[in-house]
């Protein structure tokens, strides 16, 4: 994925695919588009409903240590899919102890490509992929109730919605993104352009019973 061009790249397929991908998560995610304006431009939002994203973010309670943003994001995504795996356990299974350390992209992917047993004894499998991530697939995943983990400027967050503008031919660009930031006191916020241009990691995630 072209990280520097992420904000600018076309997303025309996202709105067109909205109806097809909505079936899996229609109750918890949506694509909403305004009418085309006089210049033939349309603004759309694809993402999880705010109360849905707020629920898993609140249950996680932010990152519990200064370097645990990555683990908090994994916990949030797992909670969204109904599985409770505390960030402290994610850290311990990554490093062998509950140490206050950052994680590399490969370590995050390692946690997103394995089988887990949650605190209620339920087995599930996570699958994470960064190779196929793009503005189009991000919008499609969000419309289908599938949050992503995003890393920028040394910090991990959960991507929950994107806003984009497109023309009548389906060509367009993402203009803003909403995340759940696990840093204490931040929560729901819109990324600024410098954060977008600094994107170094974007993981598509699927979670299913084992």
C-alpha positions as CSV (number, residue, x, y, z in Angstrom):
1,X,0.0,0.0,0.0
2,X,1.2,3.5,-0.8
3,X,1.2,5.0,2.7
4,X,1.8,8.6,1.7
5,X,-0.9,8.5,-0.9
6,X,-3.4,6.7,1.3
7,X,-5.6,9.8,1.9
8,X,-5.7,10.8,-1.8
9,X,-6.3,7.5,-3.5
10,X,-9.6,6.6,-5.2
11,X,-12.4,5.1,-3.2
12,X,-15.1,4.9,-5.9
13,X,-15.7,1.2,-5.3
14,X,-16.5,1.7,-1.7
15,X,-19.9,3.3,-2.1
16,X,-20.9,0.9,-4.9
17,X,-20.0,-2.1,-2.8
18,X,-21.8,-0.8,0.2
19,X,-25.0,-2.7,-0.5
20,X,-23.2,-5.9,-1.0
21,X,-21.1,-5.8,2.1
22,X,-23.7,-4.4,4.4
23,X,-25.5,-7.7,4.9
24,X,-22.9,-9.0,7.4
25,X,-23.1,-6.1,9.7
26,X,-26.1,-4.0,8.7
27,X,-27.2,-3.5,12.3
28,X,-23.9,-2.2,13.5
29,X,-22.3,-0.5,10.5
30,X,-23.5,1.6,7.6
31,X,-22.7,3.6,4.4
32,X,-24.5,7.0,4.3
33,X,-24.2,9.3,1.3
34,X,-25.5,12.8,0.7
35,X,-27.1,13.8,-2.6
36,X,-24.7,14.8,-5.4
37,X,-24.2,18.6,-5.3
38,X,-24.3,21.1,-8.2
39,X,-20.7,20.2,-9.1
40,X,-21.4,16.5,-9.3
41,X,-19.7,15.6,-6.1
42,X,-21.0,13.4,-3.3
43,X,-19.9,13.0,0.3
44,X,-20.2,9.5,2.0
45,X,-19.4,8.0,5.3
46,X,-18.6,4.3,5.8
47,X,-18.1,2.9,9.2
48,X,-19.3,1.4,12.4
49,X,-22.1,3.2,14.2
50,X,-20.7,5.4,16.9
51,X,-22.5,3.7,19.8
52,X,-21.1,0.3,18.6
53,X,-17.5,1.6,18.5
54,X,-18.0,3.4,21.7
55,X,-19.1,0.3,23.5
56,X,-16.0,-1.8,22.8
57,X,-13.8,1.2,23.5
58,X,-15.4,1.9,26.8
59,X,-15.2,-1.8,27.8
60,X,-11.5,-1.8,27.1
61,X,-10.9,1.3,29.1
62,X,-8.0,2.7,27.0
63,X,-4.5,1.5,27.2
64,X,-3.4,0.5,30.7
65,X,0.2,1.4,30.3
66,X,2.1,4.0,28.3
67,X,3.3,1.6,25.6
68,X,0.3,-0.7,25.4
69,X,-1.7,1.1,22.6
70,X,-1.2,-1.9,20.3
71,X,-2.5,-4.4,22.9
72,X,-5.4,-2.1,23.7
73,X,-6.3,-2.0,20.0
74,X,-6.2,-5.8,19.7
75,X,-8.4,-6.0,22.8
76,X,-10.9,-3.6,21.3
77,X,-11.2,-5.5,18.1
78,X,-11.6,-8.8,19.9
79,X,-14.3,-7.3,22.1
80,X,-16.1,-6.0,19.1
81,X,-16.4,-9.5,17.9
82,X,-17.6,-10.7,21.3
83,X,-14.4,-12.1,22.8
84,X,-12.7,-10.9,26.0
85,X,-8.9,-11.0,25.9
86,X,-7.4,-8.4,28.3
87,X,-4.5,-6.4,26.9
88,X,-2.3,-7.5,29.8
89,X,-2.7,-11.1,28.7
90,X,-2.0,-10.1,25.1
91,X,1.2,-8.4,26.3
92,X,2.3,-11.4,28.4
93,X,1.7,-13.8,25.5
94,X,3.8,-11.6,23.2
95,X,6.7,-10.9,25.5
96,X,6.5,-13.6,28.2
97,X,5.7,-11.1,30.9
98,X,3.5,-8.0,31.5
99,X,6.2,-5.5,30.4
100,X,5.6,-2.0,29.3
101,X,6.9,-2.3,25.8
102,X,5.8,-1.2,22.3
103,X,5.2,-3.8,19.6
104,X,6.4,-4.0,16.0
105,X,4.0,-4.5,13.2
106,X,5.0,-8.1,12.8
107,X,4.3,-8.7,16.5
108,X,0.9,-7.2,16.1
109,X,0.3,-9.4,13.1
110,X,1.4,-12.4,15.0
111,X,-1.3,-11.8,17.6
112,X,-3.8,-11.3,14.7
113,X,-2.9,-14.6,13.1
114,X,-3.5,-17.3,15.7
115,X,-6.0,-19.1,17.8
116,X,-7.1,-17.7,21.1
117,X,-9.1,-18.7,24.1
118,X,-10.9,-15.8,25.7
119,X,-11.6,-15.3,29.4
120,X,-14.9,-17.1,29.1
121,X,-13.2,-20.2,27.7
122,X,-14.3,-19.6,24.1
123,X,-11.9,-20.5,21.3
124,X,-11.6,-18.3,18.3
125,X,-9.3,-17.6,15.4
126,X,-8.0,-14.2,14.3
127,X,-6.7,-13.5,10.9
128,X,-4.9,-10.2,10.1
129,X,-3.6,-8.9,6.7
130,X,-1.8,-5.8,5.7
131,X,-0.9,-6.7,2.1
132,X,-4.4,-6.2,0.7
133,X,-5.2,-3.0,2.7
134,X,-6.2,0.1,0.7
135,X,-8.6,3.0,0.9
136,X,-11.2,0.9,-1.0
137,X,-10.9,-2.2,1.2
138,X,-10.8,-0.1,4.4
139,X,-14.1,1.6,3.4
140,X,-15.6,-1.8,2.5
141,X,-14.5,-3.4,5.7
142,X,-15.9,-0.6,7.8
143,X,-19.2,-0.8,6.0
144,X,-19.2,-4.5,6.7
145,X,-18.7,-4.1,10.5
146,X,-15.0,-4.9,10.4
147,X,-12.8,-2.3,12.2
148,X,-9.1,-2.1,11.4
149,X,-6.0,-1.4,13.4
150,X,-4.0,1.6,12.2
151,X,-0.5,2.6,13.1
152,X,0.9,6.1,12.6
153,X,3.6,8.2,14.1
154,X,4.5,5.4,16.5
155,X,0.9,5.0,17.9
156,X,-1.8,2.4,17.2
157,X,-5.5,3.1,17.0
158,X,-8.7,1.4,15.8
159,X,-10.1,2.8,12.6
160,X,-13.9,2.9,12.8
161,X,-15.1,5.2,10.0
162,X,-14.0,7.1,6.9
163,X,-15.5,10.0,5.1
164,X,-14.9,10.4,1.4
165,X,-15.9,12.5,-1.6
166,X,-16.5,11.0,-5.0
167,X,-17.7,12.1,-8.4
168,X,-20.5,10.6,-10.5
169,X,-18.0,8.3,-12.1
170,X,-17.1,6.8,-8.8
171,X,-13.7,8.5,-8.5
172,X,-12.8,10.2,-5.3
173,X,-10.7,10.4,-2.2
174,X,-10.9,9.8,1.5
175,X,-11.1,13.2,3.3
176,X,-11.1,12.2,6.9
177,X,-11.0,9.2,9.2
178,X,-12.4,8.5,12.7
179,X,-10.6,6.4,15.2
180,X,-10.9,5.1,18.7
181,X,-7.6,6.2,20.3
182,X,-6.7,4.2,23.4
183,X,-4.5,6.9,24.8
184,X,-6.2,8.1,28.1
185,X,-8.5,11.0,27.6
186,X,-8.6,10.8,23.8
187,X,-11.2,8.2,22.7
188,X,-13.2,9.1,19.6
189,X,-11.4,11.6,17.4
190,X,-10.6,12.5,13.8
191,X,-7.1,12.0,12.5
192,X,-5.3,15.1,11.3
193,X,-3.7,15.0,7.8
194,X,-0.2,14.6,9.2
195,X,-1.3,11.4,10.9
196,X,-2.8,10.1,7.7
197,X,0.3,10.8,5.7
198,X,2.3,9.1,8.4
199,X,0.3,5.8,8.3
200,X,2.8,2.9,8.4
201,X,0.5,0.0,9.3
202,X,-3.1,-0.8,8.4
203,X,-4.4,-4.3,9.3
204,X,-7.6,-5.8,8.0
205,X,-8.9,-8.3,10.6
206,X,-11.3,-11.2,10.6
207,X,-12.4,-13.0,13.8
208,X,-14.3,-16.3,13.8
209,X,-15.1,-19.2,16.2
210,X,-12.4,-21.9,16.2
